[in-house]
């Protein structure tokens, strides 16, 4: 089972909440199902959320026998608003939905059937492009990984976070394919253990050597000179290079700076948001306090204790050595080079 499949007008998603103990499949038959999958983290990872949302609009387009293209477009636009509200931080969600809305903004002479076909074609184009972006990120980024490297990563940035090989894990996978002897330290990634549950699972399947550590061990491991570089993904990158990613990434970057360990971000061009000047403008998602009060199904804190549970933090640009993208490796100064890479100016 792949992380996402489309068959007979049903979107199938690998339920990431159950991994690694259980392989369960979600059947999404309408856009409401996709919204719930995104909200509950059954599907996660910025690029994959974007693809799933685009396919959610496909599901909305076939929900009813719309008589006119205008009726269909109105329903799809209402579904788009619902999908957009599911998670506020990952820009790929908004990027994919904006692209879908642009595609359906066609003259009124389109029939409902032709508009439905156009929606499917655009969503599949986003899906296929995401796979190619993953491949290119891997090829570009593998160059920064030396032979015999020890790499530390945070959260999950592999096939479970994208349509293809992923972002940061695509880089690691390509280095492994190139024959480099590498070893990965995997941050557990509290509170939902995406590193322990998902990244370790993916690396195991790929046969890439790794060691799982808790998040608060990273400084000690670096102090022991066991880390050569750090690489993570991103959910939104501001015009100045500030990068939002899973909570704990900022701390890892600070520790890397203190130990002279180069810190890299890997993300597709669609994660770069030139519409915001810095990370101060990034909305940070706040999640259910029970994600912290419980460890899986086991209660580990007083039932009604106060909890602060931001899902993401922002790593300042000055802590990032370079940003690995499908369009190449972008180095400092990010404010100039990100715009140059995306816009050619």
N, C-alpha and C positions, 0 to 999 in steps of 0.2 A: 504494500500500500504506500503510495506517495503521500506527501503532506497535503496535497490538494488535487482533486480530480473532478472532471465534468463529464457526466454521462446521462443520457436520457433526461435532460432538463433537470438534473439534480446535481447540486454541488456537494461533493464528499470531502470532508475535512478530517484529518487525523487529530483526534482529541488530545491535545498536548497536556491537559490537566491530569491524564491517567498515566502518562509515561513516567518512568520506564517499566513499571510493574505490569501494565496492561496496555494492549493495543486496541483502542476503541475507535470506531468511525462514527462521525456525525453526518447525518443526512440533512442538508439544508434545502428545503423545498420552496422557500420564499425568502424575501429580504429580511423579514423579522427574525428568521432562524440565523441568518448571517450576523445580524446585529447582536444577538445574544451570544453567539460564538466569539465575537470580537470583545464584547464587554467582559465576559467571564474568562478570557484568556485561553479558551479552547483553541483558538487560532491567535498567533501573536508574532511579533517581529515586524518592524516597520514595512519592509517591502511586501511581505506576505499579506499583511493587513490591507495594503493597497490593492493587491490582486483580488483578495476575497471581497472587498467592497465593490470593485468593478463588476465582479460576477454576481454580487447581490443585486445590482441594478439590472443585470440580465434576467435574474429571477423575477424581479418586479415587472419587467416588460412582458413576461408570459403569464402573469398572474390572472389576467382576465382576457376575455375576447373583446378587446377594445375596438369600437367601430371606426374611429378616426385616429389619425396620427396625433392630433392635439390631445385627445383623451389619454392616449398612451403616454405622451410626453408629460402631461400634468401629473399622472400617477408616478412616473419614474422620478420626477423632480421632488415629489413628496417623500418618496423612498430615500432619495439622496440626502435629504435633510436629516432623516432618522439615522442613516448610516454615518453621516458626518459627526453626529453628536456622541458616537460611541466612545471615542478616546480622543482627548484634546492635544496630546503632545506629538504623536508621530505624524510628521508632515506628509509622508507617503500616502496616508489615507486621504488627505485633502487634495494632494496632487493628482491621484488617480480619479477622484470624483470630479475635480475640476476638468480634467481631460475628457471624462465621459460627458459632462454637461456641454462642453464645447462641441463634441461630436454630434450631439442630438439637436444642437441649435441650427436646424436646417429649415429651408423654406417650407411653407405649409402644404405644398403639393405632395409631400411624401405620404404614402399610405402607411397605415399601422404596421402592415407586414414588412414593408421595406425599412421602416424605422426600427422595428424589432431586429431585423437582420443587421442593420448598421450598429446597433448597441452590442450585439454579440461579437461582431467583428472587431470593434474597438476594444472591448474587454479582453478578447483573446490576443490582440496586438500588445496590450499592456502586459499580459501574462508572458507571452513569448519574449518580449523585450526584457523583462525582469530576469529571465533565465540567461539571456545573453549578457546583461550587465554583471551578473554574478561571475560568469566565466571571465570577463575582461578584468574585473577587480582582482580575481585570483592571479591572472597572468601578470598584471601590473605590479601587484603587491608582493609577489614571491621574491622579487628582486631585493627587497629590504631585509629578507630573512637570510642570515648567513648559515652555512653548514654547521652542524652540531649546536644549533641554537636552542636555548631554553626560553620558552615564550610563556607569558602569563596572559590570560584572557578573562573576561568578565561577562556574565550572563550567557545567553545563547545567540550565536550569530551564524548558524549553519543552515542546513536544508530545512530545518523547522522554522526558520525565520524568513525564508524567501522561497521563490519558486525553483531556484537552482541550487548551487552549492552554498549559497549564503554570502555574507560580507567578510567579516574577519576570518571566519572559518574557511571561506573559499580561498583566502590567501594562504592559510596554513595547509589546506589540502593540496594546493598547487605546489607549494614547496616540498611537500611529501612526495607528490608525483614526480617532481623533478629529481628525486633521489637524495634530497638533503636529509641528513639525520637530525631530526628535531624531536623535542620533548615539550609537552604543554602542561603548564600548571593551570588548573581549572578552578577559579573561584567558585565556591558553593553558591553564592548569590542569594542571600537572604532578602526578603522573607519567603519567597516562593521557590527557591532552589532551582532556578533555570539552568545554572551551571552544573549542579550535581545531577539533576534529573535528565537534562536534555543534552548539554554539551558533552558530558562524559559518555552518554549513551551513543551519540553520533561518533565520537572519536573511537569508541570501542568497536563499532561496526566497521570503521575505516582502517582499523589496525594501526592507528597513530598513537605512539606512546604518550601517556599522560599521567598526572598525579593530581588527585582532588585535594584541595585545601579549603579551610573555612576562610571567609572574607578577612577576618582579623589576623590571619597568618601572613598576609602578603608582605608586610614590612619586614618581618623576621626573615622570610625567605630571600628577599632582596638584600638584606643586610648580610646574609650568608653567601652573597655573590652567586646565587643560583639562577638568576634571571638575566637574560641578555636584552630582551625587549618586551614591551607590552603592546597588545593590539586588541581593540574592542570595536564594536559597531557604533552606530548613532541613530537616533530617531529624528533629530532635526539639527541642522547645522546653520547657524546664523551667518550673515554676510561677512562678519569679522572673524569667523572661524570658531566661535564659541559653540560647543557641541553638547546637546542633551542626549543622555543615554541612561540605561538602567541605574537606579540608585546604587551608589557605591563606586561608580566609575570615576567621579571627581576625586574621591579619596585615593583610589588606585593611582591616578595621575599625579597627585601631590606626593605620594610615596615614591613613585618612579622618579620624579624630579629630584627629590632629596637624595636618591641613590644613583643619580646620573644614568638612569635606564631610559632609553628612548621610548616615547609613548606615541603610538599611531592610532588613528581612526580609519576604519574602512567603511565606506558607504557609497551607494550609487548617486548619480547626479540628482536624482529625484528627491534626495534627502536634504539637499542644499536649498535653503530658503533665503534668497536674496531680498525678500520683502521685509525681513526684520534685520535691524542693524546689529544687535547683539543678543546674547543669551538672556538678558534682562527681560526681553519681550516674549520669551518662550513660556507658555502656560504649562505648569507642572501638574500632572494628574495626581489627585489624592484618592487612595483606594481604601477598601473596607478595613477597619481596624482589626477585625478577626484574622486577617492575614498575618498579623503580628502576635495576636493573643494566642494563636494556635500554631502548632508545628504539625502540619498535615491535619489529622483529625484529633490530635492530642492537645488539650488545653495546657498552655505553659505559662500563663499569666492570669492574674485575677480577672474575673469575668468582666467587670465594668471599669477596668483601669483605663486611664486616658492614653490614647495612642496617636502618634503622628506618623502617617504612612505615605509619604510621597513616593510615587513609582519611579521617578527620574530625578537626576540632578544634572547640573550644567558644568562641564569642564571648560575653564577659560582657555582661549586660543593660545596663550603664551605657554601652556603646559603641553601642547601638542607638537610633536616633531614634524609630522606631515599627515595629510589626509589622502588616503588611497581611494581612488575612484575608478570607474570604468573608463574615464577619459584621461587617465594618467595619475601620477602622484603629484599632489599639490603641496607646495612648501610655503613657508613664510615669505613675504607678508600675505596672509590669507585675504585681507580686505581687497587687495589688488588682484591676487592670483585666482581666487574663486570666481570673481566677476569675469576675468579674462577667460577662464576655462569654460564657463557657461555661456557667456555672451560674445566672446571674441573681442571685447574692448576693455 
